[in-house]
Amino acid sequence: MLPKSDAKVSLLKLNRIGDVIVLGIAFLFVFTAFSVCQNMASTVLPSGPVAFPELGSLYLAFALFNLFGAAPLVDRIGPRPAMFFAALTYTAFDFSNVVAIILTGDISKQLAVLIPAAILIGIGAAVLWTAQGLYVIKCATKATIGRYTGVFFGLTSAANFIGPLLTAFLLEAKMNKEDAFKILAGVGALGPVILIYIWTRPEPANPSAPIEPALKLEDKTPLFLKAFKIIVSKKMLMVAVLVYLHSFQQTFATGSLALFVKTDSPTDDLRTKLYIAAAYGVALTLASFSIGPVTDFVNNPTLIVAVDAVIHMGVLVALWVHPEPYNNLPLLYPVNIICAMSDATLLNQIYKILAGLFPANSTAYAAYKFHASSMIGICFFLSKAMLKEDGAPNMAVWVPLLGALFVGAILSTWVSTRGVSWEAAAGNKDEVVEVHADIVGEGVVSGVEENHTAKTSIA
């Protein structure tokens, strides 16, 4: 009798799924604080002179370190300690925002605190996501990566509603902003503590995971040059279209959509925006958990992206043509929820495609994060130019832009994945999943290797 395919094994029996769950919980605490600090930066800090330079510096450092340092560092020290030390930079950033709020009114001192902290967390983020990607992929196989990714991001995404709800609750209790953000920073500091447990666990090694050939392991080419080659490779540029779509979609949903809320009370506006952000987080969490089994069952990223495009663009067009979008919560909440579902869907497909095109390739995931973080940084700087005179998002710009990106993403996803076999081999538990050489290329293994996993790092 043939062994049961990993794709049909119950979730809790999957290889090292417990560690992935703990990892997701650790990231949940880290991003409970960070999500509020980032998404509410333009509300609690001067947006033009402070918030935008802070976030721009963060993502610039994130992009550059993904290119030059993340993969070599994670390869040298391993993903488990790398995640711990990288998470500490998030804690430093959270407390620097507390200091910046205390320094309200002194922009020069705020920048002196925030810019170094933003650069530090940018470096830390590059290391954190490189190490996280390696850890999860080494636990999973291509046949199960959707479920692993869904569980991890489902837990992590819960930060997007826990953080805003906690902050709103503290403000409802008449707590001032400084004390509320101190509590948030303390909650975020629990993440690195939990990551100590991951550090003590053995390095994961799924016997069904694909490996890199020995020849590639002996390659002395500097990893940052390997990353650069992959960044500009045809395969990665194809995936980058989907990555850019996700970056713009995420920037609109988390940074611009809430600008349709504008009353005469800044406190009421902040509270309403926090509740909208919380609704986004709930939808993102539920969608992240749900999309994993769906994507592994369908095994057709092109179809999933196309269906997402129809639904997503439908609500954006509705927002564009509505005569009264301002402070219209019955309209804004559904649009917000659909955007969150799209966010989860696109991110899941990105990870699935990368696992299919670049199996066990450390620098490929760092290259992906370079594309993602670079585009998010560009989006932040462009967002101001995509506002109307009254400060609301200009949907006459956003809708055609996102529509064009969806079309490009559907086409590029079809081209880049048409030669990928997503199913796990049925004959042997330890058989490597085959990927056609004309798509993957560059010496990727296509055969059987018994109980062997190469050392890699991915972002």
N, C-alpha and C positions, 0 to 999 in steps of 0.2 A: 504493500500500500504506500502510496506517495505521501510524504509529510505534508502537514497542513501549511499552506502559504501564510507568511507573516501578515499579509493583508487581511486575513480572516481570523487571526488570533485576537482574543479579547484584549481590550486596552491595557488592563492592569497586568497582563502576562507578557507584555512586550519587553524586550531587552532594556534594562535600566530605566524604565519609565518612571519609577519612583524618584530617581535622582533628577530627572527632567522636571518632575512636579515640584520638588524642593527648589530647584533652580528657578522655576517660574515664580514661586512664592518669594524668593529673595529679590528678584527683579521687581516684583509687585511692590515691595516696600521701598526700594530705591526710586522707582518711578512715581510712586504716590506723591512724594515731595517734588521731584523734578518736573513732573507734568504741570503742576500748578505754577512753579517758578517760571517755566518757559511760557505757558499759554497765557498767563496773566501778567507777563512782564510789561506789556504796553499799557496795562491798566494801573499797576501799582508803582511803576517807574515812568519818568518822562520818556515817551515813545521814541521821538526823533533823536534827541541827543544821547540817550542812555540805552534804552531797550533794544533798538535795532542794531547799534554797534556791538552791544553785548552778544546778541544772538548771531550776528554776522561773524564775529570773531570766533565764536564757538564752532560754527560749521566750517569755517575756513581751516581752523586747526584740525578739525575732524577729518576733512578731506585730505589734507596734506599728510597727516600722520598715517592715514590708511595707505597712502602710496609709499611712504618712506620708512615707516617704523613698526606698524602694528603686527604684520605677519612675522617678521624676524624676531620680535620680542616674544610673541606668543610661542613660536617654535622653540625659543631658547629656554623659557622658564615653564612652559606648559600652560594649558588653558585654565586649570583650576586656580593656581595662585594668581595668574594674570587677571582673572575676573575679580578676585578679592581686592587686589591693589587698585584696579581700575574703578571699582565701586566706591572706594574712598574719595576719589576725585569728585564724585557726585555729591557726597556729603559736604565736602569743602565748598562746592558751588552753592548748595542750599543755604549754608550758613553765611556765605558772602552776600546772598540776597537779603538776608536778615539785616546785615550791617548796612547794606545800601538803602534799605527802607528807613533805618534809623537816621541815615545821613541825608534824608530828603531835604532838598533845597540847596545842597552843595553838589552840583553836577561833577565837578572836577574830582572830588573825593569819591563819589560813587563810581566813576569810571576807573579810578585808581584801584578800587577794590574789585570791581566786576570784570574788567578786561583780563587781568592775569588769571582770575578764577575761570573765566570762559575759555581761555586758551588751554588751561590745565584740564578742564573737563572734556574739551575737544579731543585732546590726546587720550584721555582716559576712555572716552566713548569709543574711539577707534579700537583700542585694545579690548574693551569689554565685549563689543559685538563681534570682533574677530574670534575671540576665545569662545563666546557663546555659540557662534555658528559651528565651530569645530566640535565642541562638546556634544551638541545635539546631533549633528550629522554622524559622529562616531558611534552614537547610541543607535541610530536608525539605519534603515535601508531605503533605497528609492521607492520600494513598494509601500513603505510605512511612513515616509517623511511627512506626508500631509497630516497624519494623526499626531506625530510628535510636535510638529510646528503648531498645529491647532491647539494642543494642550498647553504648550509653553506660552504662546502669545495670548491664549485665552486667559491664563492667570496674570500675565504681565499687563494685559490691556485693562484688567480690573482697576489698575491704578488710575485710569482716566476717568473713572466715576468716583472712586473712593476719595481721591485727593480733592476734587472740587466739592463733593458733599461734605467732607470733613471741614474744609475751609469755610463753606457756607454756614455750617452748623456753628462753628466758632464765632463767626461774625454775627449770626443771629443771637448768640449768647452775649453780645455786646463786648466781645473781646477785640482789642485793637489789632491792627494789621501786624505790628511787630511781634506780639505774643503768638498770634495765629501762625505766623511763618516759623517761629521758633519751634512750636510743636510739630509742624510739618517736617522741619529739618531733623528733629529727633526721631520721628517715624522713619524717615529715609535712612537714618544711620543704622537701623536694624537690619537692612539688607546685607551690608558687609559682614555683620555678625553671623547671619545664616550661611553666607558663602564660605565661612570657615569649615562648616560641615562638608560642603562639596569638596573643599581642598583635602580633607582627610580621607575621602573615598578613593578607591583605585581608579586609575585611568580607564575610561570606557573603551571597549573593543567589541563591536558587533561582528561575529564570525560571518555574517551574511553581507557585510558592507564591502563595497568595491575598494580596490587598492590602486596605488600608483606603481608602475613598474620599477624594478630596482635601478634601472638606468637613470630614471628621473631623480631617484633619491640621491644619486651620486653627483648630480649636476651642481657645479660650483658657482653657477650664475647667481649674483646677489638677488635676494628676494624682491627688493624694490624694483629691479629691472624686470624680473619676471612679472611683477604686478603691472608695470607700465605696459609691457607687451600684451598682457591680457586686457588691460583697459582699452587699448586701441584695436584689439582683435575683432574680426568680423562677428564672431559668436557673441562677445560681450556687448558690442555696439547694438546688435539685434535685441538683446535683453534690455539694454539701456533705454530703449524707447518705452518699454513697460515701466521701468524704474522712474523715468522722468514723469510719466503720467501719474504714477503714485505720489511722487514728490509734490507736483502741482495740486493734485486732488487733496492731499493731506494739508497742504498749506492753506488752501481755500477753506476747508472744513474747520480746521482748528484755529486759523488766524484771521480769516476775513468774514466768515458767515455771521459770527456774533456781532459784527459791526452794524447789522441791521437792527440791533437793539440800541436805542438812543433816546433817553428821556431827559428830564431836567434834574434828575437825582443820580449823581455818580454812584452812590452807595447801592441804590436799587438796581442800577445797571450792572454793577459788579456781581450782585447776588443773582440776577437773572442769567448773566453770562456763565456763572458757575453752575447753575442748574442745567443750562443747555450743554455745557461741557460734560456734566455728569451723565446726561442722557446719551451723549455721544459715547461715553465710556461704557455704559451698560450695553448698548447695541454692539459696540466693538468687541466686548468680551464674549457675548453670546454668539456673535457671528464667527469669532475666531475659533471657539469650541466646535461650532457646527460645520464650518467649511472644511475642516480636516478630513472627516470621513467622506464627505461629498466629493472632494477633489481626488481622493484615492479611489473612489468607486467609479467616477466618470473617466478619470485618466485622460482628460482632453483639455489642457489649459486654454487653447484657442476658443473652444466653445464656452468655457466658464467666463473668460474675459469679454466675449461678445455679449453674453446674457447680462453681465454686469453693466456693460456700456449702455444697453437699451434702458435698463431700469434707472441707472444713475443720470443719464442725460435727460430722461423724461422729467425727473423732479427738478433738475436745474432749469430746464425750459419753463416749467411751471412757475418757478420763482422769478424768472426773468420777465415773463409776460403778466404776472399778477399786478394789478393796479395799486395795491396797498401792502407792500412787503414789510414796511417798517413796523417794529414792535408787534408783528403779527405772529404770535406764538403758535397758534394752530397750524400755521404754514411752516414756520421755522423749525419746529420740532420734528415733523416728518422728514423734511429735507435733511436735517442734521442726522437723523437715524439712518437714512439711506446712504448718506456719505460715509458713516461709520461702517456699515455693512460692506460698502465698496472698498474701504480702506483695508479691512480684514481680508477680503477676497483677493485683492491685488497683491498684498504682501505674501499671502499663502502661495499664490501662483509663482511669484518671483522666487521664493525659496525652493519650490518644487522644480522649477525650470533649471535653476542653478545646480540642484542635486543631480538632475538628469544630464546636463551638458558638461559639468565640471565635477565628476565624482571624485571625492577625496582630494580635491585640489585646493590647497590652503590659500594661495594668492588670488584665486578667482573670487573668493568671497570678500577679501580685502578690496579687490578691484570694484566689485559691486558696490560696496559701501562708499568708495571714492565717488562713483557716479551719483549715488543717492545723496550723500552729504553735500557734494558740490551743487547739485541742483536745488536742494532745499535752501542752501545759503543764497543762491541766485533768486529763488522765489521770495525770500524775505526782503531782499533789496528791491525787487520788482513790485512787491505788493502795494507799496505806496503809490506807484504810478498806475495801478489798476483800480484806484478808488475814484469815485465821483467827487464833485466839489463839496458835497455835504458829508463826505467821509464814509459813505456806504460802498460796498463792492460794486464795480461796474460790470454788470452781468453781460452787457453787450461785448465785453472783452473776454470774460471768463468762459462763457458758454461756447463760442467758436473755438477758443484755445483748447479747452478740455475735449471737445468733440473731435478736433483734428488729432489730438494725442491718442484718443481711444481708437480711431481708425488706424493710425500708425501702429499702435500696440497690438491690435488684432492681427494685422498683416505680419508684423515682425515675429510675433509669437508663433504663428502658423509656420513661417519659414524656418525658424530656429528649432522647432520641436518635432517637425514632421518625421525625422529619422530616429527619434528616441523611443526605445522600448521601455515602458514603465513597469511592466509586470516582473515580479520576482521569478527566478527559475524554479520550476516545480520538482525537478528531479533530485536536487540535493540541497539541503539546508545551507550548506556552506558555499554554494555556487555563486559566483559573481554575476550580477545582472549585466546583460550585454547592451552596449550602446554602439550604434553603427559608426564606423570609422570616418565616414564622409562628413558627419556632423561634428563628432567630438574631436577626432584627429589627435595629433601630438602624442601618439603612443599610448592611448588609454587601453587598459587591459580589457580583453573580451574573451574570457574563458573561465577556468576553475582554479581557485586558489584556496587551499584548505586552511581554515583557522588562522588567518593572517590579516592584520590591519596595519597599514603604513602610518607613520607619524605625520600628521598634517595639521594645518591651522587654517580656519576659514572665518569670514566675517559675516 
